[in-house]
Amino acid sequence: MTFSSPLPPCLSEPSERWPLPLALPNAALNSARFDPALLQATDFAACGIAPVRGVAKRQAEYLAGRLCARQALLRLTGLPGVPAVGEDRAPQWPAGVVGSITHGDGWAAALVGQADTWRGLGLDTELLIPAERAGRLAEQILTPTELRRLPGTPEEQAWLTSLTFSLKESLFKALYPLVRQRFYFEHAELLDWTPGGAARLRLLEGLGPDWPAGSLLEGQFVCEGERLLTLVAIPAEKPGR
């Protein structure tokens, strides 16, 4: 199905801009702005996407995310599919494709890639956590080692806590479709990151024979204003140790 033109007022035209430091081969990313206050009952039909239940915010972010996914799939495969929602609420991608959807604060994005190049993709967007709130949440998000590495000022600590939170969310999105078991913040740690937007994470708990404790995964990130965008991309070859 195709969507009408112009798009409903609650959605912006999808963008193909790649905001992260390192572009991925055999992958496509689309993003769009959305405004729940402008959502109308006819917007799902106008976009050719099956409606979802929920409050206006939930409906608008779902619509924007699925629209981005469809546009990204069209670019990658030539077919404008819309991923269904699985029993575990994860997107169900077409055969031969892996992907991830994220949304927050009026912005949504979807990343898809060829499965013969990427085993898993995890994309996450977050607003930077205010310093006072980050101080309260740090022990829930960070491991004891990560807590000891926090820099000096509350603002610096809040930034690194926000980055760690988002990277671990991206890690979960990338790995969960492969391991089919849930894991949590304490089961991985951020080893290091660079000002240029590269990051490395390490599993602290095993997640099956392919993902023992100590497995290393590469991530990347960008911070635009108050918004963080993080990505964990798992190549098709065997993961590092």
C-alpha positions, -999 to +999 in steps of 0.1 A: +000+000+000+011+036-006+004+067+015-013+098+002+005+130-006+009+152+012+012+133+045-012+140+073-004+171+094+008+149+123+038+136+103+067+151+084+081+138+052+105+110+059+142+119+058+170+097+044+197+116+063+223+094+081+231+112+113+256+087+129+294+089+124+298+057+104+274+047+076+265+010+073+267-009+040+236-027+028+214-007+052+189+021+050+177+046+077+147+068+075+134+093+101+104+116+106+090+141+130+055+135+145+031+156+166+005+136+186-016+168+191-022+168+153-032+132+150-065+125+133-086+094+131-080+092+093-042+094+095-035+056+096-057+051+065-040+081+047-006+064+053-019+029+044-009+015+078-031-006+100-041+013+132-029+005+167-048+010+200-036+035+226-035+072+235-026+097+209+011+097+218+013+059+213-006+060+181+015+088+166+048+073+175+037+039+161+025+055+129+057+074+125+079+045+132+061+021+108+061+048+081+099+051+085+103+013+085+083+011+052+103+038+035+136+022+047+124-012+034+114+003+001+149+018-003+167-015+007+145-041-010+123-023-034+092-035-015+074-011+009+065-036+037+053-027+071+066-049+100+039-066+121+041-067+159+051-100+173+038-116+205+069-102+223+060-067+208+091-067+186+088-058+149+086-088+126+109-081+096+106-097+061+128-127+054+164-117+047+161-084+066+170-073+101+160-039+116+151-017+145+126+011+152+130+039+177+110+070+187+109+097+213+100+133+219+083+137+185+110+120+164+110+084+150+135+064+129+138+030+115+170+012+103+169-019+082+198-040+068+204-071+046+206-102+068+236-115+049+255-084+060+241-078+095+230-104+121+213-077+143+207-040+144+197-020+175+187+017+172+177+039+202+170+076+207+168+093+241+167+128+255+197+136+278+187+128+314+188+159+336+216+158+362+194+154+393+174+125+377+205+109+364+220+109+399+189+090+412+189+065+383+227+058+379+228+028+402+199+012+382+216+017+349+253+014+356+273-015+368+297-010+398+326-006+374+307+019+353+298+039+385+335+041+394+343+055+360+319+084+361+335+117+356+336+146+381+307+170+375+270+161+378+265+173+342+293+151+329+280+121+350+244+127+336+257+127+300+276+095+304+247+079+323+224+089+294+248+075+268+252+042+287+214+038+290+208+044+253+237+021+242+224-007+264+189-002+249+204-005+214+223-036+225+191-053+237+174-045+204+202-059+184+207-091+205+172-100+216+161-114+182+192-136+181+191-150+217+153-147+224+159-141+261+156-109+281+186-094+297+191-062+317+214-032+324+236-052+348+243-079+322+265-056+300+289-027+305+301+002+284+339-004+281+349+028+264+338+055+240+354+083+219+344+119+213+340+109+176+311+087+185+325+051+187+318+028+216+324-007+228+303-028+250+309-062+268+285-088+279+289-097+316+265-127+314+263-154+288+234-154+264+237-188+249+266-206+231+271-178+205+272-151+231+293-161+261+302-136+289+330-114+276+317-110+241+325-076+227+301-055+205+307-023+187+284+007+189+283+043+177+264+074+188+257+110+180+243+138+202+224+165+185+213+191+210+195+173+238+189+141+217+211+111+217+210+085+189+228+052+195+233+022+173+247-014+179+252-032+146+263-069+147+280-081+115+271-113+099+304-129+108+311-145+142+311-119+171+343-108+187+355-120+221 
